[in-house]
Each structure stands twice: as structure tokens, then as C-alpha cells.
């Protein structure tokens, strides 16, 4: 889960596994796998960093095949 802030200043927690895309229009818009769109105060880069930290925390990136390290044994 990652903590984000809506445009109205209200903080909320989002399950990063459901994020499909993150875009700037210029506001940062997150599209979920359900089709729901959420606009947040954080920049696209900040959201990306939070998602990366979340993935590392739950060790989703510990699998060498998911990281792209095909030669790792």
C-alpha cells in the first residue's frame, strides 16, 4: 500500500498492485486496473518511487525473472 494525497488535500492509501498507468496531464492521474481514475497531488515521479519502494518491501522484485535477470541462478 502507498500513501497519496487527493487534490483536496485528503490523504488516502492505495494498493499499488492495482495501478495500471500513471500519467501527468499536468495533474498526476493514476488509472487502476478497474478503470477508475484518481488524481493526486504527488508528481508522476513521486508515485513511481512509492510504487518501487512498495514492490521492494513486499519482495515482488526479488524474483530474478521479474527483474529481467534471466541468467541469475
mmCIF file of the N, C-alpha and C atoms, coordinates in Angstrom:
data_MODEL
# 
_entry.id   MODEL 
# 
loop_
_atom_site.group_PDB 
_atom_site.id 
_atom_site.type_symbol 
_atom_site.label_atom_id 
_atom_site.label_alt_id 
_atom_site.label_comp_id 
_atom_site.label_asym_id 
_atom_site.label_entity_id 
_atom_site.label_seq_id 
_atom_site.pdbx_PDB_ins_code 
_atom_site.Cartn_x 
_atom_site.Cartn_y 
_atom_site.Cartn_z 
_atom_site.occupancy 
_atom_site.B_iso_or_equiv 
_atom_site.pdbx_formal_charge 
_atom_site.auth_seq_id 
_atom_site.auth_comp_id 
_atom_site.auth_asym_id 
_atom_site.auth_atom_id 
_atom_site.pdbx_PDB_model_num 
ATOM 1   N N  . UNK A 1 1  ? 0.842   -1.170  0.000   1.00 0.00 ? 1  UNK A N  1 
ATOM 2   C CA . UNK A 1 1  ? 0.000   0.000   0.000   1.00 0.00 ? 1  UNK A CA 1 
ATOM 3   C C  . UNK A 1 1  ? 0.896   1.245   0.000   1.00 0.00 ? 1  UNK A C  1 
ATOM 4   N N  . UNK A 1 2  ? 0.447   2.260   -0.731  1.00 0.00 ? 2  UNK A N  1 
ATOM 5   C CA . UNK A 1 2  ? 1.182   3.518   -0.759  1.00 0.00 ? 2  UNK A CA 1 
ATOM 6   C C  . UNK A 1 2  ? 0.251   4.649   -0.325  1.00 0.00 ? 2  UNK A C  1 
ATOM 7   N N  . UNK A 1 3  ? 0.831   5.630   0.361   1.00 0.00 ? 3  UNK A N  1 
ATOM 8   C CA . UNK A 1 3  ? 0.050   6.772   0.822   1.00 0.00 ? 3  UNK A CA 1 
ATOM 9   C C  . UNK A 1 3  ? 0.158   7.901   -0.190  1.00 0.00 ? 3  UNK A C  1 
ATOM 10  N N  . UNK A 1 4  ? -1.002  8.435   -0.577  1.00 0.00 ? 4  UNK A N  1 
ATOM 11  C CA . UNK A 1 4  ? -1.077  9.514   -1.548  1.00 0.00 ? 4  UNK A CA 1 
ATOM 12  C C  . UNK A 1 4  ? -2.027  10.592  -1.031  1.00 0.00 ? 4  UNK A C  1 
ATOM 13  N N  . UNK A 1 5  ? -2.114  11.703  -1.756  1.00 0.00 ? 5  UNK A N  1 
ATOM 14  C CA . UNK A 1 5  ? -2.977  12.808  -1.357  1.00 0.00 ? 5  UNK A CA 1 
ATOM 15  C C  . UNK A 1 5  ? -3.825  13.238  -2.545  1.00 0.00 ? 5  UNK A C  1 
ATOM 16  N N  . UNK A 1 6  ? -5.130  13.316  -2.339  1.00 0.00 ? 6  UNK A N  1 
ATOM 17  C CA . UNK A 1 6  ? -6.031  13.809  -3.383  1.00 0.00 ? 6  UNK A CA 1 
ATOM 18  C C  . UNK A 1 6  ? -5.838  15.307  -3.553  1.00 0.00 ? 6  UNK A C  1 
ATOM 19  N N  . UNK A 1 7  ? -6.369  15.872  -4.612  1.00 0.00 ? 7  UNK A N  1 
ATOM 20  C CA . UNK A 1 7  ? -6.225  17.300  -4.877  1.00 0.00 ? 7  UNK A CA 1 
ATOM 21  C C  . UNK A 1 7  ? -6.836  18.159  -3.774  1.00 0.00 ? 7  UNK A C  1 
ATOM 22  N N  . UNK A 1 8  ? -7.850  17.627  -3.062  1.00 0.00 ? 8  UNK A N  1 
ATOM 23  C CA . UNK A 1 8  ? -8.478  18.384  -1.981  1.00 0.00 ? 8  UNK A CA 1 
ATOM 24  C C  . UNK A 1 8  ? -7.682  18.329  -0.679  1.00 0.00 ? 8  UNK A C  1 
ATOM 25  N N  . UNK A 1 9  ? -6.515  17.666  -0.702  1.00 0.00 ? 9  UNK A N  1 
ATOM 26  C CA . UNK A 1 9  ? -5.645  17.590  0.463   1.00 0.00 ? 9  UNK A CA 1 
ATOM 27  C C  . UNK A 1 9  ? -5.888  16.394  1.359   1.00 0.00 ? 9  UNK A C  1 
ATOM 28  N N  . UNK A 1 10 ? -6.882  15.576  1.033   1.00 0.00 ? 10 UNK A N  1 
ATOM 29  C CA . UNK A 1 10 ? -7.194  14.410  1.857   1.00 0.00 ? 10 UNK A CA 1 
ATOM 30  C C  . UNK A 1 10 ? -6.270  13.245  1.517   1.00 0.00 ? 10 UNK A C  1 
ATOM 31  N N  . UNK A 1 11 ? -5.599  12.715  2.530   1.00 0.00 ? 11 UNK A N  1 
ATOM 32  C CA . UNK A 1 11 ? -4.679  11.583  2.357   1.00 0.00 ? 11 UNK A CA 1 
ATOM 33  C C  . UNK A 1 11 ? -5.478  10.281  2.253   1.00 0.00 ? 11 UNK A C  1 
ATOM 34  N N  . UNK A 1 12 ? -4.945  9.340   1.473   1.00 0.00 ? 12 UNK A N  1 
ATOM 35  C CA . UNK A 1 12 ? -5.561  8.021   1.366   1.00 0.00 ? 12 UNK A CA 1 
ATOM 36  C C  . UNK A 1 12 ? -4.476  6.998   1.046   1.00 0.00 ? 12 UNK A C  1 
ATOM 37  N N  . UNK A 1 13 ? -4.809  5.738   1.200   1.00 0.00 ? 13 UNK A N  1 
ATOM 38  C CA . UNK A 1 13 ? -3.877  4.644   0.940   1.00 0.00 ? 13 UNK A CA 1 
ATOM 39  C C  . UNK A 1 13 ? -4.389  3.849   -0.255  1.00 0.00 ? 13 UNK A C  1 
ATOM 40  N N  . UNK A 1 14 ? -3.487  3.529   -1.170  1.00 0.00 ? 14 UNK A N  1 
ATOM 41  C CA . UNK A 1 14 ? -3.855  2.824   -2.396  1.00 0.00 ? 14 UNK A CA 1 
ATOM 42  C C  . UNK A 1 14 ? -3.028  1.549   -2.519  1.00 0.00 ? 14 UNK A C  1 
ATOM 43  N N  . UNK A 1 15 ? -3.673  0.464   -2.899  1.00 0.00 ? 15 UNK A N  1 
ATOM 44  C CA . UNK A 1 15 ? -2.957  -0.780  -3.164  1.00 0.00 ? 15 UNK A CA 1 
ATOM 45  C C  . UNK A 1 15 ? -2.272  -0.636  -4.518  1.00 0.00 ? 15 UNK A C  1 
ATOM 46  N N  . UNK A 1 16 ? -0.955  -0.518  -4.504  1.00 0.00 ? 16 UNK A N  1 
ATOM 47  C CA . UNK A 1 16 ? -0.175  -0.256  -5.711  1.00 0.00 ? 16 UNK A CA 1 
ATOM 48  C C  . UNK A 1 16 ? -0.245  -1.397  -6.728  1.00 0.00 ? 16 UNK A C  1 
ATOM 49  N N  . UNK A 1 17 ? -0.670  -2.565  -6.314  1.00 0.00 ? 17 UNK A N  1 
ATOM 50  C CA . UNK A 1 17 ? -0.774  -3.685  -7.249  1.00 0.00 ? 17 UNK A CA 1 
ATOM 51  C C  . UNK A 1 17 ? -1.865  -3.457  -8.284  1.00 0.00 ? 17 UNK A C  1 
ATOM 52  N N  . UNK A 1 18 ? -2.799  -2.542  -8.012  1.00 0.00 ? 18 UNK A N  1 
ATOM 53  C CA . UNK A 1 18 ? -3.904  -2.269  -8.930  1.00 0.00 ? 18 UNK A CA 1 
ATOM 54  C C  . UNK A 1 18 ? -3.635  -1.104  -9.869  1.00 0.00 ? 18 UNK A C  1 
ATOM 55  N N  . UNK A 1 19 ? -2.433  -0.530  -9.813  1.00 0.00 ? 19 UNK A N  1 
ATOM 56  C CA . UNK A 1 19 ? -2.117  0.591   -10.689 1.00 0.00 ? 19 UNK A CA 1 
ATOM 57  C C  . UNK A 1 19 ? -1.760  0.070   -12.074 1.00 0.00 ? 19 UNK A C  1 
ATOM 58  N N  . UNK A 1 20 ? -2.449  0.602   -13.074 1.00 0.00 ? 20 UNK A N  1 
ATOM 59  C CA . UNK A 1 20 ? -2.160  0.235   -14.459 1.00 0.00 ? 20 UNK A CA 1 
ATOM 60  C C  . UNK A 1 20 ? -1.264  1.284   -15.111 1.00 0.00 ? 20 UNK A C  1 
ATOM 61  N N  . UNK A 1 21 ? -1.624  2.574   -14.967 1.00 0.00 ? 21 UNK A N  1 
ATOM 62  C CA . UNK A 1 21 ? -0.803  3.641   -15.537 1.00 0.00 ? 21 UNK A CA 1 
ATOM 63  C C  . UNK A 1 21 ? -0.757  4.841   -14.601 1.00 0.00 ? 21 UNK A C  1 
ATOM 64  N N  . UNK A 1 22 ? 0.325   5.612   -14.722 1.00 0.00 ? 22 UNK A N  1 
ATOM 65  C CA . UNK A 1 22 ? 0.478   6.884   -14.011 1.00 0.00 ? 22 UNK A CA 1 
ATOM 66  C C  . UNK A 1 22 ? 0.898   7.897   -15.068 1.00 0.00 ? 22 UNK A C  1 
ATOM 67  N N  . UNK A 1 23 ? 0.093   8.977   -15.206 1.00 0.00 ? 23 UNK A N  1 
ATOM 68  C CA . UNK A 1 23 ? 0.358   9.982   -16.238 1.00 0.00 ? 23 UNK A CA 1 
ATOM 69  C C  . UNK A 1 23 ? 0.212   11.377  -15.655 1.00 0.00 ? 23 UNK A C  1 
ATOM 70  N N  . UNK A 1 24 ? 0.830   12.346  -16.319 1.00 0.00 ? 24 UNK A N  1 
ATOM 71  C CA . UNK A 1 24 ? 0.696   13.749  -15.931 1.00 0.00 ? 24 UNK A CA 1 
ATOM 72  C C  . UNK A 1 24 ? -0.039  14.490  -17.034 1.00 0.00 ? 24 UNK A C  1 
ATOM 73  N N  . UNK A 1 25 ? -1.121  15.229  -16.658 1.00 0.00 ? 25 UNK A N  1 
ATOM 74  C CA . UNK A 1 25 ? -1.946  15.921  -17.663 1.00 0.00 ? 25 UNK A CA 1 
ATOM 75  C C  . UNK A 1 25 ? -2.124  17.410  -17.447 1.00 0.00 ? 25 UNK A C  1 
ATOM 76  N N  . UNK A 1 26 ? -1.628  18.258  -16.699 1.00 0.00 ? 26 UNK A N  1 
ATOM 77  C CA . UNK A 1 26 ? -0.414  18.176  -15.903 1.00 0.00 ? 26 UNK A CA 1 
ATOM 78  C C  . UNK A 1 26 ? -0.612  17.557  -14.528 1.00 0.00 ? 26 UNK A C  1 
ATOM 79  N N  . UNK A 1 27 ? -1.874  17.450  -14.040 1.00 0.00 ? 27 UNK A N  1 
ATOM 80  C CA . UNK A 1 27 ? -2.066  16.787  -12.749 1.00 0.00 ? 27 UNK A CA 1 
ATOM 81  C C  . UNK A 1 27 ? -1.768  15.299  -12.899 1.00 0.00 ? 27 UNK A C  1 
ATOM 82  N N  . UNK A 1 28 ? -1.233  14.707  -11.846 1.00 0.00 ? 28 UNK A N  1 
ATOM 83  C CA . UNK A 1 28 ? -0.890  13.285  -11.893 1.00 0.00 ? 28 UNK A CA 1 
ATOM 84  C C  . UNK A 1 28 ? -2.164  12.457  -11.799 1.00 0.00 ? 28 UNK A C  1 
ATOM 85  N N  . UNK A 1 29 ? -2.404  11.659  -12.826 1.00 0.00 ? 29 UNK A N  1 
ATOM 86  C CA . UNK A 1 29 ? -3.599  10.825  -12.901 1.00 0.00 ? 29 UNK A CA 1 
ATOM 87  C C  . UNK A 1 29 ? -3.185  9.364   -12.866 1.00 0.00 ? 29 UNK A C  1 
ATOM 88  N N  . UNK A 1 30 ? -3.755  8.631   -11.919 1.00 0.00 ? 30 UNK A N  1 
ATOM 89  C CA . UNK A 1 30 ? -3.480  7.199   -11.769 1.00 0.00 ? 30 UNK A CA 1 
ATOM 90  C C  . UNK A 1 30 ? -4.696  6.448   -12.288 1.00 0.00 ? 30 UNK A C  1 
ATOM 91  N N  . UNK A 1 31 ? -4.465  5.526   -13.214 1.00 0.00 ? 31 UNK A N  1 
ATOM 92  C CA . UNK A 1 31 ? -5.540  4.676   -13.718 1.00 0.00 ? 31 UNK A CA 1 
ATOM 93  C C  . UNK A 1 31 ? -5.345  3.292   -13.128 1.00 0.00 ? 31 UNK A C  1 
ATOM 94  N N  . UNK A 1 32 ? -6.399  2.777   -12.517 1.00 0.00 ? 32 UNK A N  1 
ATOM 95  C CA . UNK A 1 32 ? -6.341  1.450   -11.908 1.00 0.00 ? 32 UNK A CA 1 
ATOM 96  C C  . UNK A 1 32 ? -6.776  0.389   -12.908 1.00 0.00 ? 32 UNK A C  1 
ATOM 97  N N  . UNK A 1 33 ? -6.503  -0.855  -12.598 1.00 0.00 ? 33 UNK A N  1 
ATOM 98  C CA . UNK A 1 33 ? -6.877  -1.962  -13.476 1.00 0.00 ? 33 UNK A CA 1 
ATOM 99  C C  . UNK A 1 33 ? -8.390  -2.069  -13.614 1.00 0.00 ? 33 UNK A C  1 
ATOM 100 N N  . UNK A 1 34 ? -9.140  -1.456  -12.707 1.00 0.00 ? 34 UNK A N  1 
ATOM 101 C CA . UNK A 1 34 ? -10.609 -1.465  -12.763 1.00 0.00 ? 34 UNK A CA 1 
ATOM 102 C C  . UNK A 1 34 ? -11.134 -0.370  -13.686 1.00 0.00 ? 34 UNK A C  1 
ATOM 103 N N  . UNK A 1 35 ? -10.251 0.527   -14.155 1.00 0.00 ? 35 UNK A N  1 
ATOM 104 C CA . UNK A 1 35 ? -10.660 1.637   -14.992 1.00 0.00 ? 35 UNK A CA 1 
ATOM 105 C C  . UNK A 1 35 ? -10.869 2.925   -14.208 1.00 0.00 ? 35 UNK A C  1 
ATOM 106 N N  . UNK A 1 36 ? -10.868 2.842   -12.893 1.00 0.00 ? 36 UNK A N  1 
ATOM 107 C CA . UNK A 1 36 ? -11.026 4.020   -12.042 1.00 0.00 ? 36 UNK A CA 1 
ATOM 108 C C  . UNK A 1 36 ? -9.816  4.937   -12.199 1.00 0.00 ? 36 UNK A C  1 
ATOM 109 N N  . UNK A 1 37 ? -10.083 6.240   -12.280 1.00 0.00 ? 37 UNK A N  1 
ATOM 110 C CA . UNK A 1 37 ? -9.001  7.222   -12.384 1.00 0.00 ? 37 UNK A CA 1 
ATOM 111 C C  . UNK A 1 37 ? -8.976  8.055   -11.109 1.00 0.00 ? 37 UNK A C  1 
ATOM 112 N N  . UNK A 1 38 ? -7.768  8.280   -10.584 1.00 0.00 ? 38 UNK A N  1 
ATOM 113 C CA . UNK A 1 38 ? -7.573  9.055   -9.361  1.00 0.00 ? 38 UNK A CA 1 
ATOM 114 C C  . UNK A 1 38 ? -6.539  10.135  -9.656  1.00 0.00 ? 38 UNK A C  1 
ATOM 115 N N  . UNK A 1 39 ? -6.854  11.370  -9.284  1.00 0.00 ? 39 UNK A N  1 
ATOM 116 C CA . UNK A 1 39 ? -5.920  12.479  -9.467  1.00 0.00 ? 39 UNK A CA 1 
ATOM 117 C C  . UNK A 1 39 ? -5.299  12.797  -8.117  1.00 0.00 ? 39 UNK A C  1 
ATOM 118 N N  . UNK A 1 40 ? -3.967  12.886  -8.079  1.00 0.00 ? 40 UNK A N  1 
ATOM 119 C CA . UNK A 1 40 ? -3.250  13.092  -6.819  1.00 0.00 ? 40 UNK A CA 1 
ATOM 120 C C  . UNK A 1 40 ? -2.317  14.292  -6.898  1.00 0.00 ? 40 UNK A C  1 
ATOM 121 N N  . UNK A 1 41 ? -1.921  14.791  -5.722  1.00 0.00 ? 41 UNK A N  1 
ATOM 122 C CA . UNK A 1 41 ? -1.001  15.921  -5.631  1.00 0.00 ? 41 UNK A CA 1 
ATOM 123 C C  . UNK A 1 41 ? 0.438   15.535  -5.957  1.00 0.00 ? 41 UNK A C  1 
ATOM 124 N N  . UNK A 1 42 ? 0.819   14.300  -5.672  1.00 0.00 ? 42 UNK A N  1 
ATOM 125 C CA . UNK A 1 42 ? 2.187   13.853  -5.897  1.00 0.00 ? 42 UNK A CA 1 
ATOM 126 C C  . UNK A 1 42 ? 2.514   13.870  -7.395  1.00 0.00 ? 42 UNK A C  1 
ATOM 127 N N  . UNK A 1 43 ? 3.780   14.078  -7.700  1.00 0.00 ? 43 UNK A N  1 
ATOM 128 C CA . UNK A 1 43 ? 4.215   14.042  -9.100  1.00 0.00 ? 43 UNK A CA 1 
ATOM 129 C C  . UNK A 1 43 ? 4.254   12.596  -9.592  1.00 0.00 ? 43 UNK A C  1 
ATOM 130 N N  . UNK A 1 44 ? 4.325   12.453  -10.903 1.00 0.00 ? 44 UNK A N  1 
ATOM 131 C CA . UNK A 1 44 ? 4.425   11.120  -11.502 1.00 0.00 ? 44 UNK A CA 1 
ATOM 132 C C  . UNK A 1 44 ? 5.654   10.389  -10.970 1.00 0.00 ? 44 UNK A C  1 
ATOM 133 N N  . UNK A 1 45 ? 6.758   11.106  -10.829 1.00 0.00 ? 45 UNK A N  1 
ATOM 134 C CA . UNK A 1 45 ? 7.992   10.514  -10.325 1.00 0.00 ? 45 UNK A CA 1 
ATOM 135 C C  . UNK A 1 45 ? 7.846   10.071  -8.865  1.00 0.00 ? 45 UNK A C  1 
ATOM 136 N N  . UNK A 1 46 ? 7.183   10.878  -8.049  1.00 0.00 ? 46 UNK A N  1 
ATOM 137 C CA . UNK A 1 46 ? 6.970   10.504  -6.640  1.00 0.00 ? 46 UNK A CA 1 
ATOM 138 C C  . UNK A 1 46 ? 6.137   9.236   -6.534  1.00 0.00 ? 46 UNK A C  1 
ATOM 139 N N  . UNK A 1 47 ? 5.097   9.134   -7.353  1.00 0.00 ? 47 UNK A N  1 
ATOM 140 C CA . UNK A 1 47 ? 4.252   7.930   -7.341  1.00 0.00 ? 47 UNK A CA 1 
ATOM 141 C C  . UNK A 1 47 ? 5.080   6.728   -7.760  1.00 0.00 ? 47 UNK A C  1 
ATOM 142 N N  . UNK A 1 48 ? 5.883   6.896   -8.804  1.00 0.00 ? 48 UNK A N  1 
ATOM 143 C CA . UNK A 1 48 ? 6.740   5.802   -9.277  1.00 0.00 ? 48 UNK A CA 1 
ATOM 144 C C  . UNK A 1 48 ? 7.689   5.331   -8.174  1.00 0.00 ? 48 UNK A C  1 
ATOM 145 N N  . UNK A 1 49 ? 8.292   6.277   -7.447  1.00 0.00 ? 49 UNK A N  1 
ATOM 146 C CA . UNK A 1 49 ? 9.200   5.929   -6.354  1.00 0.00 ? 49 UNK A CA 1 
ATOM 147 C C  . UNK A 1 49 ? 8.474   5.192   -5.240  1.00 0.00 ? 49 UNK A C  1 
ATOM 148 N N  . UNK A 1 50 ? 7.268   5.626   -4.909  1.00 0.00 ? 50 UNK A N  1 
ATOM 149 C CA . UNK A 1 50 ? 6.484   4.956   -3.865  1.00 0.00 ? 50 UNK A CA 1 
ATOM 150 C C  . UNK A 1 50 ? 6.116   3.532   -4.280  1.00 0.00 ? 50 UNK A C  1 
ATOM 151 N N  . UNK A 1 51 ? 5.752   3.366   -5.546  1.00 0.00 ? 51 UNK A N  1 
ATOM 152 C CA . UNK A 1 51 ? 5.400   2.032   -6.040  1.00 0.00 ? 51 UNK A CA 1 
ATOM 153 C C  . UNK A 1 51 ? 6.629   1.127   -6.008  1.00 0.00 ? 51 UNK A C  1 
ATOM 154 N N  . UNK A 1 52 ? 7.762   1.645   -6.451  1.00 0.00 ? 52 UNK A N  1 
ATOM 155 C CA . UNK A 1 52 ? 9.006   0.862   -6.443  1.00 0.00 ? 52 UNK A CA 1 
ATOM 156 C C  . UNK A 1 52 ? 9.363   0.433   -5.018  1.00 0.00 ? 52 UNK A C  1 
ATOM 157 N N  . UNK A 1 53 ? 9.257   1.352   -4.056  1.00 0.00 ? 53 UNK A N  1 
ATOM 158 C CA . UNK A 1 53 ? 9.553   1.039   -2.648  1.00 0.00 ? 53 UNK A CA 1 
ATOM 159 C C  . UNK A 1 53 ? 8.574   -0.012  -2.124  1.00 0.00 ? 53 UNK A C  1 
ATOM 160 N N  . UNK A 1 54 ? 7.306   0.099   -2.505  1.00 0.00 ? 54 UNK A N  1 
ATOM 161 C CA . UNK A 1 54 ? 6.300   -0.886  -2.087  1.00 0.00 ? 54 UNK A CA 1 
ATOM 162 C C  . UNK A 1 54 ? 6.641   -2.263  -2.637  1.00 0.00 ? 54 UNK A C  1 
ATOM 163 N N  . UNK A 1 55 ? 6.974   -2.328  -3.921  1.00 0.00 ? 55 UNK A N  1 
ATOM 164 C CA . UNK A 1 55 ? 7.334   -3.608  -4.529  1.00 0.00 ? 55 UNK A CA 1 
ATOM 165 C C  . UNK A 1 55 ? 8.550   -4.225  -3.846  1.00 0.00 ? 55 UNK A C  1 
ATOM 166 N N  . UNK A 1 56 ? 9.532   -3.410  -3.523  1.00 0.00 ? 56 UNK A N  1 
ATOM 167 C CA . UNK A 1 56 ? 10.715  -3.923  -2.822  1.00 0.00 ? 56 UNK A CA 1 
ATOM 168 C C  . UNK A 1 56 ? 10.344  -4.413  -1.436  1.00 0.00 ? 56 UNK A C  1 
ATOM 169 N N  . UNK A 1 57 ? 9.458   -3.685  -0.766  1.00 0.00 ? 57 UNK A N  1 
ATOM 170 C CA . UNK A 1 57 ? 9.037   -4.052  0.585   1.00 0.00 ? 57 UNK A CA 1 
ATOM 171 C C  . UNK A 1 57 ? 8.328   -5.405  0.612   1.00 0.00 ? 57 UNK A C  1 
ATOM 172 N N  . UNK A 1 58 ? 7.505   -5.675  -0.378  1.00 0.00 ? 58 UNK A N  1 
ATOM 173 C CA . UNK A 1 58 ? 6.800   -6.957  -0.408  1.00 0.00 ? 58 UNK A CA 1 
ATOM 174 C C  . UNK A 1 58 ? 7.584   -8.010  -1.191  1.00 0.00 ? 58 UNK A C  1 
ATOM 175 N N  . UNK A 1 59 ? 8.782   -7.644  -1.609  1.00 0.00 ? 59 UNK A N  1 
ATOM 176 C CA . UNK A 1 59 ? 9.727   -8.526  -2.292  1.00 0.00 ? 59 UNK A CA 1 
ATOM 177 C C  . UNK A 1 59 ? 9.205   -9.067  -3.612  1.00 0.00 ? 59 UNK A C  1 
ATOM 178 N N  . UNK A 1 60 ? 8.359   -8.289  -4.275  1.00 0.00 ? 60 UNK A N  1 
ATOM 179 C CA . UNK A 1 60 ? 7.887   -8.706  -5.598  1.00 0.00 ? 60 UNK A CA 1 
ATOM 180 C C  . UNK A 1 60 ? 9.017   -8.637  -6.614  1.00 0.00 ? 60 UNK A C  1 
ATOM 181 N N  . UNK A 1 61 ? 10.027  -7.805  -6.337  1.00 0.00 ? 61 UNK A N  1 
ATOM 182 C CA . UNK A 1 61 ? 11.164  -7.683  -7.242  1.00 0.00 ? 61 UNK A CA 1 
ATOM 183 C C  . UNK A 1 61 ? 12.311  -8.614  -6.866  1.00 0.00 ? 61 UNK A C  1 
ATOM 184 N N  . UNK A 1 62 ? 12.077  -9.540  -5.920  1.00 0.00 ? 62 UNK A N  1 
ATOM 185 C CA . UNK A 1 62 ? 13.139  -10.457 -5.522  1.00 0.00 ? 62 UNK A CA 1 
ATOM 186 C C  . UNK A 1 62 ? 13.297  -11.612 -6.509  1.00 0.00 ? 62 UNK A C  1 
ATOM 187 N N  . UNK A 1 63 ? 12.303  -11.840 -7.359  1.00 0.00 ? 63 UNK A N  1 
ATOM 188 C CA . UNK A 1 63 ? 12.371  -12.890 -8.356  1.00 0.00 ? 63 UNK A CA 1 
ATOM 189 C C  . UNK A 1 63 ? 13.223  -12.393 -9.522  1.00 0.00 ? 63 UNK A C  1 
ATOM 190 N N  . UNK A 1 64 ? 14.344  -13.055 -9.825  1.00 0.00 ? 64 UNK A N  1 
ATOM 191 C CA . UNK A 1 64 ? 15.237  -12.584 -10.889 1.00 0.00 ? 64 UNK A CA 1 
ATOM 192 C C  . UNK A 1 64 ? 14.558  -12.500 -12.254 1.00 0.00 ? 64 UNK A C  1 
ATOM 193 N N  . UNK A 1 65 ? 13.563  -13.334 -12.510 1.00 0.00 ? 65 UNK A N  1 
ATOM 194 C CA . UNK A 1 65 ? 12.876  -13.312 -13.794 1.00 0.00 ? 65 UNK A CA 1 
ATOM 195 C C  . UNK A 1 65 ? 11.996  -12.068 -13.918 1.00 0.00 ? 65 UNK A C  1 
ATOM 196 N N  . UNK A 1 66 ? 11.403  -11.608 -12.814 1.00 0.00 ? 66 UNK A N  1 
ATOM 197 C CA . UNK A 1 66 ? 10.605  -10.378 -12.826 1.00 0.00 ? 66 UNK A CA 1 
ATOM 198 C C  . UNK A 1 66 ? 11.496  -9.153  -12.987 1.00 0.00 ? 66 UNK A C  1 
ATOM 199 N N  . UNK A 1 67 ? 12.716  -9.227  -12.467 1.00 0.00 ? 67 UNK A N  1 
ATOM 200 C CA . UNK A 1 67 ? 13.675  -8.105  -12.577 1.00 0.00 ? 67 UNK A CA 1 
ATOM 201 C C  . UNK A 1 67 ? 14.294  -8.052  -13.964 1.00 0.00 ? 67 UNK A C  1 
ATOM 202 N N  . UNK A 1 68 ? 14.221  -9.155  -14.713 1.00 0.00 ? 68 UNK A N  1 
ATOM 203 C CA . UNK A 1 68 ? 14.844  -9.202  -16.030 1.00 0.00 ? 68 UNK A CA 1 
ATOM 204 C C  . UNK A 1 68 ? 16.217  -9.824  -16.018 1.00 0.00 ? 68 UNK A C  1 
ATOM 205 N N  . UNK A 1 69 ? 16.588  -10.448 -14.896 1.00 0.00 ? 69 UNK A N  1 
ATOM 206 C CA . UNK A 1 69 ? 17.902  -11.097 -14.768 1.00 0.00 ? 69 UNK A CA 1 
ATOM 207 C C  . UNK A 1 69 ? 17.748  -12.572 -15.144 1.00 0.00 ? 69 UNK A C  1 
ATOM 208 N N  . UNK A 1 70 ? 17.630  -12.845 -16.427 1.00 0.00 ? 70 UNK A N  1 
ATOM 209 C CA . UNK A 1 70 ? 17.380  -14.207 -16.893 1.00 0.00 ? 70 UNK A CA 1 
ATOM 210 C C  . UNK A 1 70 ? 18.513  -15.166 -16.587 1.00 0.00 ? 70 UNK A C  1 
ATOM 211 N N  . UNK A 1 71 ? 19.763  -14.663 -16.480 1.00 0.00 ? 71 UNK A N  1 
ATOM 212 C CA . UNK A 1 71 ? 20.916  -15.545 -16.304 1.00 0.00 ? 71 UNK A CA 1 
ATOM 213 C C  . UNK A 1 71 ? 21.190  -15.880 -14.853 1.00 0.00 ? 71 UNK A C  1 
ATOM 214 N N  . UNK A 1 72 ? 20.489  -15.244 -13.916 1.00 0.00 ? 72 UNK A N  1 
ATOM 215 C CA . UNK A 1 72 ? 20.744  -15.487 -12.491 1.00 0.00 ? 72 UNK A CA 1 
ATOM 216 C C  . UNK A 1 72 ? 20.223  -16.848 -12.087 1.00 0.00 ? 72 UNK A C  1 
ATOM 217 N N  . UNK A 1 73 ? 21.010  -17.572 -11.306 1.00 0.00 ? 73 UNK A N  1 
ATOM 218 C CA . UNK A 1 73 ? 20.619  -18.936 -10.892 1.00 0.00 ? 73 UNK A CA 1 
ATOM 219 C C  . UNK A 1 73 ? 20.077  -18.925 -9.487  1.00 0.00 ? 73 UNK A C  1 
# 
